[in-house]
Amino acid sequence: MSDTIAQSHKTAIGCSKIAQALGLSRFGSRFELWQMHTGRIEPPDLSSDLRVALGEPMEDVLRPFVEARLDRDLRRDHKVYQHTSLPLIAHVDYRATKRGSEKVRPVVDMKTSLGFGARHRFGEGEDEVDDDVLLQMQGYMLLTGAEVAYVAALTPGPELRTYTIESDRELHEMILDGLHDYWQLVQSDTPPDPANEVEARMRWSSHTDGKALDADADTAALLRHYASVKRQLRELEKTEKG
């Protein structure tokens, strides 16, 4: 991550942090992100992180394989996309163009980490990605206007898996509402509800009863319902085709 991009994420919400801002990420809590945005903690220094250093070179290696898999040409997208009224920004890996005369340019994002967590982030179905990736892709489509996003994931094996994520207006509304609420907490310096006992003790240091509150339960329930409906639709489609 360049210094410019890293700096922008101190004052804005990158699409990869949407799930965390909504309290739905497995990789960090809403409270931790709020601490970063309010200057209580510094963003992690990834300058010497091997996985980050290998990211872009690995993307260049994977690029021809992804182009062949998608039957599309990939072009680097160096533009910074920003929402008109919320501090939501996107730095997109690639935009795809159909070989021929297609005008619509879907978003393409590459996930190149071969860590054990990849097995939990990417499923067998054509759109089975975890909440972090799903909301990141919806954020990209929200900001770019793309109707489709492709995720190309290098998973242990190694194996290249590709996923197709379609733009979902209802999820976009959920994202915008959730980010609006989160950013109000940042601007008013009001901490969000803690997600565990450690965060509860950090927020209420004078209390020692150890009780913790669930973070953004309504949003989590909505997303679980959305995932359930998607699974039911996939099963119906398989039944009709069968």
MOLINPE-V313729 format. One record per pair of residues at least 12 apart in sequence whose ideal C-beta (glycine too) atoms are under 10 Angstrom apart, sorted by the first residue. I is the first residue (numbers start at 1). J is the second residue. Records with the same first field share a line. If there is no record, write none. Layout:
I = J + J
//
This chain:
1 = 14 + 43 + 46 + 47 + 49 + 52 + 55 + 56 + 91
2 = 91
3 = 47
4 = 80 + 91
5 = 80 + 89 + 91
6 = 43 + 44 + 45 + 46 + 47
7 = 43
8 = 80 + 82 + 87 + 89 + 91
9 = 36 + 37 + 43 + 87 + 89 + 91
10 = 36 + 37 + 39 + 42 + 43
11 = 37 + 87 + 89 + 186
12 = 37 + 80 + 82 + 83 + 86 + 87 + 88 + 89 + 90 + 183
13 = 33 + 37 + 83 + 86 + 87 + 88 + 89 + 90 + 139 + 175 + 179 + 182 + 183 + 186
14 = 87 + 88 + 89 + 90 + 91 + 136 + 139
15 = 81 + 88 + 89 + 90 + 91 + 92 + 107 + 109 + 135 + 136 + 137 + 138 + 139 + 140 + 141 + 142 + 143 + 175
16 = 90 + 91 + 109 + 132 + 133 + 135 + 136 + 139 + 140
17 = 30 + 33 + 36 + 37 + 88 + 89 + 132 + 135 + 136 + 139 + 179 + 182
18 = 88 + 90 + 131 + 132 + 134 + 135 + 136 + 137 + 138 + 139 + 140 + 142 + 175 + 178 + 179 + 182
19 = 33 + 130 + 131 + 132 + 133 + 134 + 135 + 136 + 139 + 175 + 178 + 219 + 223
20 = 32 + 33 + 34 + 36 + 131 + 132 + 135 + 182 + 215
21 = 33 + 34 + 37 + 88 + 135 + 175 + 178 + 179 + 181 + 182 + 183 + 185 + 186 + 192 + 216
22 = 131 + 135 + 174 + 175 + 177 + 178 + 179 + 181 + 182 + 215 + 216 + 219 + 220 + 222 + 223
23 = 178 + 182 + 192 + 193 + 195 + 214 + 215 + 216 + 217 + 218 + 219 + 220
24 = 130 + 131 + 132 + 134 + 135 + 178 + 215 + 216 + 219 + 220 + 222 + 223 + 224
25 = 130 + 131 + 132 + 135 + 195 + 215
26 = 117 + 120 + 121 + 130 + 131 + 132
27 = 117 + 121 + 130 + 132
28 = 44 + 132 + 195
29 = 192 + 193 + 194 + 195 + 196 + 198 + 199 + 215
30 = 178 + 182 + 185 + 191 + 192 + 193 + 194 + 195 + 199 + 215 + 216 + 219
31 = 185 + 191 + 192 + 193 + 194 + 195 + 196 + 198 + 199 + 200 + 202 + 203 + 215
32 = 192 + 195 + 199 + 202
33 = 182 + 186 + 192
34 = 182 + 183 + 185 + 186 + 189 + 190 + 191 + 192
35 = 191 + 192 + 199 + 202
36 = 186
37 = 87 + 182 + 183 + 185 + 186 + 187
38 = 185 + 186 + 187 + 188 + 189 + 190 + 191
39 = 189
40 = 189 + 191 + 202
51 = 112 + 113 + 114 + 115
52 = 112 + 113
54 = 112 + 113 + 114
55 = 93 + 110 + 111 + 112 + 113
56 = 76 + 93 + 110 + 112
57 = 112
58 = 110 + 111 + 112 + 113 + 114 + 154
59 = 74 + 76 + 93 + 94 + 108 + 109 + 110 + 111 + 112 + 152 + 154
60 = 76 + 110
61 = 112 + 154
62 = 74 + 110 + 111 + 112 + 152 + 153 + 154 + 158 + 160
63 = 76 + 93 + 94 + 108 + 110 + 152
65 = 152 + 154 + 160 + 162
66 = 94 + 96 + 108 + 110 + 150 + 152 + 154 + 160 + 162
67 = 94 + 96 + 99 + 108 + 152
68 = 160
69 = 150 + 152 + 160 + 161 + 162
70 = 96 + 98 + 106 + 108 + 150 + 152 + 162 + 164
71 = 96 + 98 + 99 + 100
72 = 94 + 95 + 96 + 97 + 98 + 99 + 100 + 102 + 105 + 106 + 108 + 150
73 = 94 + 95 + 96 + 97 + 98 + 99 + 100 + 102
74 = 93 + 94 + 95 + 96 + 97 + 108 + 110 + 150 + 152
75 = 94 + 95 + 96 + 97 + 105 + 108
76 = 92 + 93 + 94 + 95
77 = 90 + 91 + 92 + 93 + 94 + 95 + 96 + 105 + 107 + 108 + 140 + 144
78 = 91 + 92
79 = 91 + 92 + 95 + 144
80 = 92 + 143
81 = 107 + 139 + 140 + 142 + 143 + 144 + 145
82 = 143
83 = 139 + 142 + 143 + 175 + 176 + 179
84 = 143
85 = 176 + 180
86 = 175 + 176 + 179 + 180 + 182 + 183
87 = 179 + 183 + 186 + 187
88 = 139 + 142 + 143 + 175 + 176 + 179 + 180 + 183
89 = 139 + 143
90 = 107 + 136 + 139 + 140 + 141 + 142 + 143 + 144
91 = 140
92 = 105 + 107 + 108 + 109 + 140 + 143 + 144 + 146 + 149
93 = 107 + 108 + 109 + 110 + 111 + 140 + 151 + 152
94 = 106 + 107 + 108 + 109 + 110 + 150 + 152
95 = 107 + 108 + 144 + 146
96 = 108 + 146 + 148 + 149 + 150
104 = 145 + 146 + 147 + 148
105 = 144 + 145 + 146 + 148
106 = 140 + 141 + 144 + 146 + 147 + 148 + 149 + 150 + 164 + 165 + 166 + 167
107 = 136 + 137 + 139 + 140 + 141 + 143 + 144 + 145 + 146 + 147 + 148 + 149 + 150 + 151 + 165 + 167
108 = 140 + 146 + 148 + 149 + 150 + 151 + 152 + 162
109 = 133 + 136 + 137 + 140 + 149 + 150 + 151 + 152 + 153 + 163 + 165
110 = 150 + 151 + 152 + 153 + 154 + 160
111 = 129 + 133 + 136 + 151 + 152 + 153 + 154 + 155 + 161 + 163
112 = 152 + 153 + 154 + 155 + 158
113 = 153 + 154 + 155 + 156
114 = 154 + 155 + 156 + 157 + 158 + 159
115 = 155 + 156
116 = 156
117 = 130 + 156
118 = 153 + 154 + 155 + 156 + 157 + 158 + 159 + 161
119 = 155 + 156
121 = 133 + 151 + 153 + 155
122 = 151 + 153 + 154 + 155 + 159 + 161 + 162 + 163
123 = 161 + 163
124 = 161
125 = 163 + 230 + 231 + 234
126 = 161 + 162 + 163 + 164 + 165 + 234
127 = 151 + 163 + 164 + 165 + 166 + 230 + 234
128 = 161 + 163 + 227 + 230 + 231 + 234
129 = 151 + 153 + 161 + 163 + 165
131 = 220 + 223 + 224 + 226 + 227
133 = 149 + 151 + 153 + 163 + 165
134 = 149 + 151 + 163 + 165 + 168 + 171 + 223 + 226 + 227 + 230
135 = 171 + 174 + 175 + 178 + 223
136 = 149 + 151 + 165
137 = 149 + 150 + 151 + 163 + 164 + 165 + 166 + 167 + 168 + 171
138 = 165 + 166 + 167 + 168 + 169 + 170 + 171 + 172 + 174 + 175
139 = 171 + 172 + 175 + 176 + 179
140 = 165 + 167
141 = 165 + 166 + 167 + 168 + 169 + 171 + 172
142 = 167 + 168 + 169 + 171 + 172 + 173 + 175 + 176
143 = 172
144 = 167
145 = 167
146 = 165 + 166 + 167
147 = 166 + 167
148 = 164 + 165 + 166 + 167
149 = 163 + 164 + 165 + 166 + 167
150 = 162 + 163 + 164 + 165
151 = 163 + 164 + 165
168 = 226 + 230
170 = 222 + 226
171 = 222 + 223 + 226
174 = 218 + 219 + 222 + 223 + 226
175 = 219
177 = 219
178 = 216 + 218 + 219 + 222 + 223
181 = 216 + 219
182 = 216
191 = 203 + 204
192 = 213 + 215 + 216
193 = 212 + 213 + 214 + 215 + 216 + 217
194 = 211 + 212 + 213 + 214 + 215
195 = 212 + 213 + 214 + 215 + 216
196 = 212 + 213 + 214 + 215
197 = 209 + 210 + 211 + 212
198 = 210 + 212
199 = 212 + 213 + 215
200 = 212 + 213
//
